[in-house]
Amino acid sequence: MGDEKKVFVIGIDGAPPEYVLGEWLDDLPNIKKVLNSGAYARLNSTIPPLSAVAWASLSTGKTPSDLGLF
């Protein structure tokens, strides 16, 4: 039971990634610490790139068409 892997997902909705991961990073010390101590990657959004559709797809692993969200 001690071999479980843990994943921490942080979603920043409504903020351009180039600001959070670039210009504002020195003003966000906790996010900077997480980025420097783990692995991260920029993800592509869904089509259409709308918050409700993207979060539903992320949490279920299904495409917007599978969910009937457009």
Beta strands, then each sheet from edge to edge (+ up, - down):
end
